[in-house]
């Protein structure tokens, strides 16, 4: 993803900078007392993420700049650069924050119950404009080393979280102990991503149940 005109990446904010808070519009000087976590620095972060999220929904992933975000959040652009370093890192943070990161991982006591709850929650996220934005971002990031690392981290966390459902099922003896958990997760979620990003098909309950049936049948065969 290209950086917008006029947006030149700055080094990300350090821990010391973050603790001191932004020094842009309305910011305090370095001579003031150190803010406690959850103070103005947290409010500024929330304002910037909310502004980015709303601009992404309204203008599209490439349709706004750091300056636009700063104006909407009422902060100085340098405050954003110090904390996030680039527009793309800010966009990833905002979208992940806006959709609550990942669908929650259920624990219903059975694998089938877990998969049913998980796929319904995932489908609900994917149906929302925010979820669709996040999915497009996760698969279309430019192949820079920085963004590739962000994308890989997102998919690693998503697959690890979903793997816990299958790992519990193995411990309950619902699945054989030699099941390839990573591959099981990929078989489970791939049809949802295909419909959302490629074919545009509906993610109805009948479709989700058929995905679960196919996945379980393959694991127990």
C-alpha positions as CSV (number, residue, x, y, z in Angstrom):
1,X,0.0,0.0,0.0
2,X,1.5,3.3,-1.0
3,X,2.0,6.1,1.5
4,X,-0.2,9.1,0.6
5,X,1.4,12.2,-0.9
6,X,2.9,14.4,1.7
7,X,3.1,11.6,4.3
8,X,6.7,10.8,4.9
9,X,7.4,8.0,7.4
10,X,9.0,9.0,10.7
11,X,10.6,6.7,13.2
12,X,7.9,5.1,15.5
13,X,7.4,6.5,18.9
14,X,9.6,5.1,21.6
15,X,8.3,3.9,25.0
16,X,9.6,7.1,26.5
17,X,7.9,9.3,23.9
18,X,4.7,7.3,24.4
19,X,4.7,7.8,28.1
20,X,5.3,11.5,27.7
21,X,2.4,11.8,25.4
22,X,2.0,13.8,22.2
23,X,3.4,17.3,21.9
24,X,1.4,18.6,19.0
25,X,-1.8,20.6,19.1
26,X,-2.9,20.9,22.7
27,X,0.0,18.8,23.9
28,X,2.0,19.4,27.0
29,X,5.6,20.2,27.1
30,X,8.3,17.8,28.3
31,X,8.6,19.8,31.5
32,X,5.2,18.7,32.8
33,X,4.5,15.7,35.0
34,X,4.5,12.2,33.4
35,X,1.0,11.2,32.6
36,X,-0.5,8.0,34.1
37,X,-1.6,5.3,31.6
38,X,-5.2,5.9,30.6
39,X,-4.7,9.7,30.7
40,X,-4.5,12.1,27.8
41,X,-2.1,9.9,25.8
42,X,-4.7,7.1,25.8
43,X,-7.4,9.6,24.8
44,X,-5.3,10.9,21.9
45,X,-4.6,7.4,20.7
46,X,-8.3,6.6,20.8
47,X,-9.2,9.7,18.9
48,X,-6.6,9.0,16.2
49,X,-7.7,5.4,15.8
50,X,-11.4,6.4,15.6
51,X,-10.6,9.1,13.0
52,X,-8.6,6.6,10.9
53,X,-11.3,4.0,11.1
54,X,-14.0,6.4,10.0
55,X,-11.9,7.8,7.2
56,X,-11.1,4.3,5.9
57,X,-14.8,3.5,5.8
58,X,-15.7,6.7,4.1
59,X,-12.8,7.2,1.7
60,X,-11.4,3.7,1.2
61,X,-8.1,2.3,2.3
62,X,-6.0,4.6,0.1
63,X,-8.2,7.6,0.1
64,X,-6.8,9.6,3.0
65,X,-3.6,10.9,4.5
66,X,-2.0,11.3,7.9
67,X,-2.9,15.0,7.6
68,X,-6.5,14.1,7.2
69,X,-6.4,11.9,10.3
70,X,-4.7,14.6,12.3
71,X,-7.3,17.2,11.3
72,X,-10.2,14.9,12.2
73,X,-8.6,13.9,15.5
74,X,-7.5,17.4,16.4
75,X,-3.8,16.5,16.9
76,X,-0.6,17.4,15.1
77,X,0.6,15.1,12.4
78,X,4.0,14.7,14.1
79,X,2.2,13.1,17.1
80,X,0.8,10.4,14.8
81,X,4.2,9.8,13.1
82,X,6.0,9.5,16.4
83,X,3.6,6.8,17.6
84,X,2.9,4.8,14.5
85,X,5.7,5.7,12.1
86,X,3.7,5.3,8.9
87,X,0.1,5.6,7.6
88,X,0.0,1.9,6.9
89,X,0.8,0.9,10.5
90,X,-1.8,3.3,11.7
91,X,-4.4,1.9,9.4
92,X,-3.7,-1.7,10.5
93,X,-4.0,-0.7,14.2
94,X,-7.2,1.3,13.6
95,X,-8.9,-1.5,11.7
96,X,-7.9,-4.2,14.1
97,X,-9.1,-2.0,17.0
98,X,-12.3,-1.2,15.2
99,X,-13.4,-4.8,14.7
100,X,-12.3,-6.0,18.1
101,X,-9.2,-7.8,16.5
102,X,-10.6,-11.3,16.0
103,X,-13.8,-13.2,16.4
104,X,-14.0,-14.5,20.0
105,X,-13.0,-18.1,20.5
106,X,-15.9,-20.0,22.1
107,X,-15.7,-22.9,24.6
108,X,-19.0,-24.7,24.4
109,X,-17.8,-28.1,25.5
110,X,-17.9,-29.8,22.1
111,X,-16.0,-29.2,18.9
112,X,-19.1,-28.9,16.8
113,X,-20.6,-26.3,19.2
114,X,-17.3,-24.4,19.2
115,X,-17.1,-24.4,15.4
116,X,-20.7,-23.3,15.0
117,X,-20.3,-20.4,17.4
118,X,-17.0,-19.4,15.9
119,X,-18.1,-19.4,12.3
120,X,-21.2,-17.5,13.1
121,X,-19.3,-14.8,14.9
122,X,-16.7,-14.7,12.1
123,X,-19.4,-14.4,9.5
124,X,-21.0,-11.5,11.4
125,X,-17.7,-9.6,11.4
126,X,-17.1,-10.3,7.7
127,X,-20.6,-8.9,6.9
128,X,-19.8,-5.6,8.4
129,X,-18.0,-2.9,6.4
130,X,-15.3,-2.8,9.0
131,X,-14.6,-6.5,8.7
132,X,-14.6,-6.4,4.9
133,X,-12.0,-3.5,5.1
134,X,-9.8,-5.5,7.4
135,X,-9.9,-8.6,5.2
136,X,-9.0,-6.6,2.1
137,X,-6.2,-4.9,4.0
138,X,-4.9,-8.3,5.3
139,X,-4.6,-9.8,1.9
140,X,-3.6,-6.8,-0.3
141,X,-0.8,-5.1,1.7
142,X,2.1,-4.0,-0.3
143,X,5.1,-6.4,-0.1
144,X,7.3,-4.2,2.0
145,X,9.1,-5.9,4.8
146,X,7.3,-3.8,7.4
147,X,3.8,-4.4,6.2
148,X,4.6,-8.1,5.5
149,X,5.5,-8.4,9.1
150,X,2.3,-6.8,10.2
151,X,0.2,-9.0,7.9
152,X,2.0,-12.1,9.0
153,X,1.5,-11.2,12.6
154,X,-2.3,-10.8,12.0
155,X,-2.7,-14.2,10.3
156,X,-0.4,-15.9,12.9
157,X,-2.6,-14.7,15.8
158,X,-5.8,-15.5,14.0
159,X,-4.7,-19.1,13.2
160,X,-3.3,-19.6,16.7
161,X,-6.5,-18.5,18.4
162,X,-8.7,-20.7,16.2
163,X,-6.4,-23.7,16.8
164,X,-7.3,-23.8,20.4
165,X,-10.7,-25.2,19.5
166,X,-9.2,-28.2,17.8
167,X,-6.5,-28.7,20.5
168,X,-9.3,-28.9,23.2
169,X,-11.1,-31.4,21.0
170,X,-8.0,-33.6,20.8
171,X,-7.7,-33.5,24.6
172,X,-11.4,-34.5,24.9
173,X,-10.7,-37.4,22.5
174,X,-13.2,-36.0,19.9
175,X,-10.4,-36.0,17.4
176,X,-7.4,-38.3,16.8
177,X,-4.2,-37.0,18.4
178,X,-2.3,-36.8,15.1
179,X,-4.7,-34.2,13.5
180,X,-2.8,-31.4,11.8
181,X,-4.4,-28.5,13.7
182,X,-3.1,-25.8,11.4
183,X,-4.5,-27.5,8.3
184,X,-7.8,-28.0,10.1
185,X,-8.1,-24.3,10.8
186,X,-7.3,-23.5,7.1
187,X,-9.9,-25.9,5.8
188,X,-12.5,-24.4,8.2
189,X,-12.0,-20.7,7.4
190,X,-10.9,-20.8,3.7
191,X,-14.5,-21.1,2.4
192,X,-15.6,-17.9,4.3
193,X,-12.7,-15.9,2.9
194,X,-13.3,-17.2,-0.6
195,X,-16.9,-16.1,-0.5
196,X,-16.2,-12.7,1.1
197,X,-13.2,-11.7,-1.1
198,X,-13.7,-13.6,-4.4
199,X,-17.2,-14.9,-5.2
200,X,-19.3,-12.6,-3.1
201,X,-21.6,-15.4,-1.9
202,X,-23.7,-15.2,1.2
203,X,-22.4,-16.5,4.6
204,X,-25.7,-18.0,5.7
205,X,-26.2,-20.5,8.5
206,X,-26.8,-23.4,6.0
207,X,-23.5,-22.6,4.3
208,X,-21.6,-22.3,7.6
209,X,-23.1,-25.7,8.8
210,X,-22.0,-27.3,5.5
211,X,-18.5,-26.1,6.1
212,X,-18.4,-27.5,9.6
213,X,-19.8,-30.8,8.4
214,X,-17.2,-31.1,5.6
215,X,-14.4,-30.1,8.0
216,X,-15.4,-32.6,10.7
217,X,-15.9,-35.4,8.2
218,X,-12.5,-34.9,6.8
219,X,-10.8,-34.9,10.2
220,X,-12.5,-38.1,11.4
221,X,-12.2,-40.0,8.1
